[in-house]
């Protein structure tokens, strides 16, 4: 119990059922297997997502039904229809159900054998997004200078250590913490989550957002000029152009910004510049010109199951992506 006599880990005893439309060609199997960064959770035949929408976190169980996605919304109290509708909207956004990039990518494939090969392996790819901007910021920080597959471990540890928990059946699941739930913690506590030097950066970013978070609205970041959005996010401690690009894609929903890191550079050098190394400015201009409006979606596609589609093009032993926590490919 806390000081108000409220159980610290409430049990979710109320379930509401609803559904959200699925676009033509939506592949639940791909969503179920890829980019399940906690608190996205894959069970045997469903996806779970822990959502902070009420006074206690709720858990949404997601499974495919005919021409739609079925949702079982588990909560500690009855929810209004308005609340259920808002939760359905959050899940639709998080699964990228309204994202137009699959159509754009399919159009590019006819004239681009690299994109065509990546789409054959990643059939049904859609962006899976962070539902909260601070969650996306921590995800971008934890992805810096590390094998992407370690991101899964770090994000889960941050959530289970600092985020509020709720019980569903015999299992306790945790929401991702808010900035104020981390800002008062110690560097030692953060390091216990195996985030390494990133602990200080996460603490600074949390403190910054506690004070200035009102200036960072997802709607504004999604609609403003790309350069303005990048510059705004780079005001946050620990966020540079690479991390800002990740946040704008996975946390804001933009598909127009090609993020540059060692992996995307290597992919561009290998498949579009015949192995020649060129500077970042040229790579950015190349991506923006070749894939206007959907360069970020291309980056997401080309960094997913890369070793599989690259092998189909004759490049064996290519670096594995972090699309699947097990390092394999569906």
Backbone torsions as a table, in degrees:
resi	resn	phi	psi	omega
1	UNK	NA	143.3	171.8
2	UNK	-90.5	-171.6	-174.8
3	UNK	-65.4	-16.7	178.8
4	UNK	-97.3	5.6	179.3
5	UNK	78.1	16.8	180.0
6	UNK	-93.8	131.9	179.0
7	UNK	-56.7	135.7	-178.4
8	UNK	-72.3	-26.3	178.0
9	UNK	-127.5	81.8	-177.3
10	UNK	-68.0	152.7	175.9
11	UNK	-93.7	134.7	-179.7
12	UNK	-86.7	109.6	-171.8
13	UNK	-113.8	-5.4	-177.9
14	UNK	-112.8	131.8	-179.0
15	UNK	-126.3	129.0	173.5
16	UNK	-115.4	145.2	-178.5
17	UNK	-116.6	134.1	176.9
18	UNK	-151.7	-177.6	177.5
19	UNK	-147.8	159.4	176.3
20	UNK	-129.8	142.8	-178.0
21	UNK	-62.7	143.1	175.9
22	UNK	-107.3	136.6	178.6
23	UNK	-68.0	158.3	177.8
24	UNK	-58.4	132.1	179.0
25	UNK	86.3	1.9	178.9
26	UNK	-61.4	130.4	-176.6
27	UNK	-111.9	99.3	179.8
28	UNK	-63.5	-32.5	-179.5
29	UNK	-59.4	-39.2	178.5
30	UNK	-66.6	-46.1	179.3
31	UNK	-61.7	-36.2	-178.5
32	UNK	-68.3	-29.5	-173.0
33	UNK	-97.6	-17.6	-168.2
34	UNK	-121.7	143.5	171.5
35	UNK	55.1	45.0	176.6
36	UNK	-89.4	73.9	178.6
37	UNK	-85.8	120.0	-176.2
38	UNK	-51.9	134.0	12.9
39	UNK	-94.2	34.9	157.0
40	UNK	-83.9	129.3	-173.1
41	UNK	-133.8	127.2	176.7
42	UNK	-96.9	125.2	169.9
43	UNK	-101.4	-169.9	-175.1
44	UNK	-58.1	-45.3	-175.0
45	UNK	-133.3	15.2	-178.1
46	UNK	-147.3	166.6	169.6
47	UNK	-108.2	141.6	170.7
48	UNK	-113.5	146.1	172.3
49	UNK	-137.3	123.6	175.5
50	UNK	-84.8	127.3	-173.7
51	UNK	-125.2	136.7	174.4
52	UNK	-95.6	98.0	-177.2
53	UNK	-129.4	-24.9	179.9
54	UNK	-123.0	-169.3	-179.0
55	UNK	-63.8	-24.9	171.3
56	UNK	-120.3	151.0	175.1
57	UNK	-59.0	154.0	173.2
58	UNK	-117.9	163.3	177.4
59	UNK	-121.9	127.1	178.0
60	UNK	-106.0	121.4	176.0
61	UNK	-95.5	125.6	-169.3
62	UNK	-119.3	128.9	179.0
63	UNK	-149.0	154.1	-178.6
64	UNK	-77.5	142.1	167.4
65	UNK	-133.3	173.7	-173.7
66	UNK	-58.5	119.7	176.1
67	UNK	58.9	19.5	-177.7
68	UNK	-157.8	176.8	174.1
69	UNK	-118.7	122.7	-179.2
70	UNK	-86.9	138.0	-179.3
71	UNK	-123.2	130.0	166.6
72	UNK	-108.6	113.5	-174.9
73	UNK	-100.2	112.2	-176.8
74	UNK	-100.1	126.1	-175.4
75	UNK	-141.5	168.9	-180.0
76	UNK	-86.8	-10.2	179.0
77	UNK	-148.6	161.9	176.1
78	UNK	-60.9	141.7	-179.6
79	UNK	-107.6	146.9	176.1
80	UNK	-75.3	162.6	176.9
81	UNK	-61.9	-33.7	177.6
82	UNK	-64.4	-43.3	178.5
83	UNK	-63.7	-42.4	179.7
84	UNK	-63.2	-39.5	177.6
85	UNK	-63.9	-40.3	178.2
86	UNK	-65.4	-40.0	178.4
87	UNK	-64.6	-42.3	176.5
88	UNK	-59.6	-39.7	176.6
89	UNK	-63.8	-39.5	177.4
90	UNK	-61.3	-44.1	-178.0
91	UNK	-68.2	-41.1	177.9
92	UNK	-59.5	-41.9	178.5
93	UNK	-67.1	-43.1	-178.7
94	UNK	-63.9	-30.8	178.2
95	UNK	-89.0	-1.9	179.8
96	UNK	67.4	30.4	-174.9
97	UNK	-67.0	-27.4	180.0
98	UNK	-100.4	8.5	-176.9
99	UNK	-77.2	131.4	-176.8
100	UNK	-85.3	-2.3	-172.4
101	UNK	-62.0	-32.2	178.4
102	UNK	-58.6	-38.2	177.9
103	UNK	-66.0	-42.8	179.2
104	UNK	-62.7	-42.7	-179.0
105	UNK	-65.2	-40.6	178.9
106	UNK	-62.0	-36.8	177.8
107	UNK	-67.6	-31.7	179.9
108	UNK	-75.4	-27.6	-171.4
109	UNK	-63.0	-29.1	-176.4
110	UNK	-61.4	-32.3	-177.2
111	UNK	-111.4	9.8	-175.9
112	UNK	-138.8	100.3	-176.6
113	UNK	-63.8	-24.3	178.1
114	UNK	-70.5	-48.7	177.5
115	UNK	-63.2	-39.2	178.8
116	UNK	-60.7	-43.3	179.2
117	UNK	-65.1	-42.1	179.8
118	UNK	-64.7	-36.8	179.3
119	UNK	-71.0	-34.5	178.0
120	UNK	-61.5	-38.7	178.8
121	UNK	-77.7	-39.8	-174.8
122	UNK	-102.7	41.4	-179.9
123	UNK	-57.8	129.0	179.8
124	UNK	91.0	7.3	-177.4
125	UNK	-62.7	134.1	172.1
126	UNK	-141.4	154.3	180.0
127	UNK	-72.0	128.8	171.2
128	UNK	-100.3	127.0	-166.4
129	UNK	-115.8	154.5	167.5
130	UNK	-71.7	140.4	-178.1
131	UNK	-88.1	-10.2	-177.5
132	UNK	-132.8	141.9	-175.5
133	UNK	-65.3	-39.5	179.4
134	UNK	-66.4	-36.0	174.9
135	UNK	-59.8	-42.6	178.6
136	UNK	-66.1	-38.7	178.6
137	UNK	-62.6	-46.4	178.1
138	UNK	-63.6	-38.2	177.6
139	UNK	-61.9	-41.2	179.2
140	UNK	-67.7	-39.9	178.8
141	UNK	-65.5	-43.7	-178.2
142	UNK	-69.1	-20.8	179.2
143	UNK	-84.2	-4.3	-177.1
144	UNK	-73.8	129.1	171.7
145	UNK	53.7	45.7	-177.6
146	UNK	-153.9	151.4	169.6
147	UNK	-57.2	125.0	-173.9
148	UNK	-54.0	-29.2	-176.8
149	UNK	-66.2	-19.8	175.5
150	UNK	-74.1	-19.0	179.2
151	UNK	-57.5	-39.1	-179.5
152	UNK	-58.0	-43.1	-177.9
153	UNK	-68.1	-43.3	-177.2
154	UNK	-66.9	-43.8	-178.1
155	UNK	-67.6	-37.7	177.1
156	UNK	-64.8	-41.9	-179.4
157	UNK	-64.8	-40.2	177.8
158	UNK	-61.9	-42.6	-178.4
159	UNK	-69.1	-46.5	-175.8
160	UNK	-73.1	-21.5	178.6
161	UNK	-85.8	-40.4	-171.3
162	UNK	-116.1	-16.5	-177.3
163	UNK	-89.0	152.0	178.5
164	UNK	-68.1	143.4	-178.6
165	UNK	-106.1	154.4	172.7
166	UNK	-138.0	152.0	-176.8
167	UNK	-105.0	129.3	172.7
168	UNK	-124.8	113.0	-173.1
169	UNK	64.8	-125.7	-179.3
170	UNK	-97.1	5.3	-172.2
171	UNK	-118.0	137.1	174.1
172	UNK	-98.2	126.7	175.2
173	UNK	-115.3	156.0	-174.9
174	UNK	-123.9	142.9	170.0
175	UNK	-80.7	161.3	175.9
176	UNK	-76.0	140.8	-176.6
177	UNK	-68.3	153.4	172.1
178	UNK	-83.5	163.7	-179.6
179	UNK	-54.6	-41.7	-177.3
180	UNK	-68.5	-18.3	178.9
181	UNK	-84.2	-9.6	176.6
182	UNK	-111.6	-32.3	-171.7
183	UNK	-57.9	-30.1	-177.6
184	UNK	-90.8	1.0	-177.9
185	UNK	-84.6	171.4	-178.1
186	UNK	-98.4	159.7	175.9
187	UNK	-59.6	-36.4	179.5
188	UNK	-61.3	-42.4	179.4
189	UNK	-64.1	-40.2	179.1
190	UNK	-66.7	-41.8	-179.0
191	UNK	-64.0	-26.6	177.5
192	UNK	-64.1	-16.5	176.9
193	UNK	-85.5	8.8	177.0
194	UNK	62.8	35.7	178.3
195	UNK	-95.2	-4.7	177.3
196	UNK	64.0	-140.6	-177.1
197	UNK	-62.4	-16.0	-178.2
198	UNK	-67.3	-13.9	-178.8
199	UNK	-57.3	-46.5	-178.7
200	UNK	-65.2	-37.1	-179.3
201	UNK	-68.8	-42.3	178.6
202	UNK	-62.7	-42.5	177.6
203	UNK	-60.7	-44.7	-179.2
204	UNK	-65.8	-40.4	179.9
205	UNK	-67.1	-38.3	178.0
206	UNK	-63.7	-45.7	178.6
207	UNK	-62.3	-40.3	178.9
208	UNK	-61.5	-43.3	-177.5
209	UNK	-73.5	-30.1	174.0
210	UNK	-58.4	-38.8	-177.8
211	UNK	-87.0	-36.4	-170.8
212	UNK	-120.6	9.5	-173.5
213	UNK	-58.0	-27.9	-178.5
214	UNK	-63.6	-17.2	-178.8
215	UNK	-83.5	-7.1	-173.8
216	UNK	-115.2	92.7	-179.5
217	UNK	-106.0	130.9	-178.1
218	UNK	-60.3	-39.3	-178.5
219	UNK	-61.7	-41.4	179.7
220	UNK	-68.8	-43.8	-179.3
221	UNK	-64.4	-27.0	-178.5
222	UNK	-81.3	-20.4	-173.3
223	UNK	-113.9	-15.8	-177.1
224	UNK	-78.9	172.3	176.3
225	UNK	-55.2	141.4	-175.9
226	UNK	-58.4	-41.8	-179.7
227	UNK	-64.7	-40.1	177.5
228	UNK	-62.7	-42.8	-179.9
229	UNK	-63.0	-42.4	179.1
230	UNK	-63.0	-46.4	-178.5
231	UNK	-64.0	-38.7	179.1
232	UNK	-62.4	-46.8	-178.5
233	UNK	-67.7	-30.1	179.9
234	UNK	-71.1	-6.8	172.4
235	UNK	-72.1	-21.3	-177.6
236	UNK	-76.7	130.8	179.5
237	UNK	-53.7	132.7	177.2
238	UNK	86.6	-2.3	-178.5
239	UNK	-106.7	117.3	174.1
240	UNK	-112.3	-170.3	-176.5
241	UNK	-57.5	-41.4	179.2
242	UNK	-60.9	-51.8	-177.3
243	UNK	-65.2	-37.3	178.0
244	UNK	-60.8	-40.4	178.2
245	UNK	-63.2	-40.1	176.8
246	UNK	-62.6	-45.5	-178.6
247	UNK	-63.0	-43.5	-178.4
248	UNK	-65.1	-32.1	177.4
249	UNK	-80.2	-56.9	-171.4
250	UNK	-86.2	-16.9	-178.0
251	UNK	-115.7	-17.7	-178.4
252	UNK	-115.2	-25.2	176.4
253	UNK	95.2	15.6	177.8
254	UNK	-83.2	139.4	178.8
255	UNK	-116.3	15.1	-173.9
256	UNK	-103.0	-3.9	-172.6
257	UNK	-113.9	117.4	179.2
258	UNK	-84.5	111.8	179.9
259	UNK	-80.0	139.1	-179.7
260	UNK	-107.1	123.6	169.7
261	UNK	-142.3	-174.0	-175.8
262	UNK	-61.4	-33.2	-177.6
263	UNK	-73.1	-50.5	-178.5
264	UNK	-66.8	-35.1	175.6
265	UNK	-58.9	-48.1	-177.5
266	UNK	-62.2	-39.7	178.7
267	UNK	-63.4	-47.0	179.6
268	UNK	-63.9	-46.4	179.4
269	UNK	-57.5	-43.6	-174.7
270	UNK	-70.1	-48.2	-168.6
271	UNK	-98.5	-16.3	-176.9
272	UNK	-122.7	-11.6	179.1
273	UNK	-126.8	22.1	175.4
274	UNK	52.7	36.7	176.8
275	UNK	85.1	-4.7	179.5
276	UNK	-76.9	139.2	175.4
277	UNK	-87.8	125.4	177.7
278	UNK	-123.8	162.1	-173.7
279	UNK	-74.9	163.6	-174.5
280	UNK	-62.5	-37.0	-179.1
281	UNK	-61.4	-41.4	178.3
282	UNK	-67.4	-38.5	178.4
283	UNK	-63.2	-42.5	179.0
284	UNK	-62.5	-44.7	179.9
285	UNK	-65.1	-39.3	178.3
286	UNK	-60.4	-48.7	-177.5
287	UNK	-64.2	-43.6	-178.1
288	UNK	-65.0	-37.6	-178.6
289	UNK	-77.1	-41.6	-176.5
290	UNK	-74.6	-34.9	-176.0
291	UNK	-127.5	59.8	-175.9
292	UNK	-60.4	131.2	177.7
293	UNK	81.8	-15.0	-178.2
294	UNK	-138.1	23.0	-179.4
295	UNK	-61.6	-35.6	178.2
296	UNK	-66.3	-38.9	177.3
297	UNK	-64.4	-36.6	177.1
298	UNK	-64.8	-43.3	177.9
299	UNK	-59.0	-43.1	178.9
300	UNK	-62.0	-44.2	-179.9
301	UNK	-63.4	-47.5	-173.4
302	UNK	-73.3	-17.6	177.4
303	UNK	-99.1	12.9	179.4
304	UNK	-109.6	121.2	-179.2
305	UNK	51.7	42.0	-172.8
306	UNK	-61.0	-39.6	-177.2
307	UNK	-63.9	-24.4	-179.0
308	UNK	-79.4	-54.0	-177.6
309	UNK	-70.1	-30.4	176.5
310	UNK	-64.8	-37.4	177.5
311	UNK	-62.5	-37.5	178.1
312	UNK	-63.8	-23.3	178.3
313	UNK	-95.8	6.3	176.4
314	UNK	97.2	7.1	-179.3
315	UNK	-105.3	93.0	-178.0
316	UNK	-84.9	153.9	177.5
317	UNK	70.8	23.1	-179.3
318	UNK	-70.8	155.9	-178.5
319	UNK	-58.3	137.2	177.3
320	UNK	-79.9	145.2	176.5
321	UNK	-88.8	178.3	177.2
322	UNK	-104.7	24.8	-176.0
323	UNK	-62.5	-33.5	178.7
324	UNK	-120.3	136.6	-177.1
325	UNK	-62.0	-28.3	-179.6
326	UNK	-85.1	-2.4	177.4
327	UNK	79.0	0.0	-179.3
328	UNK	-91.9	-160.1	178.1
329	UNK	-147.5	142.8	-179.0
330	UNK	-83.4	NA	NA
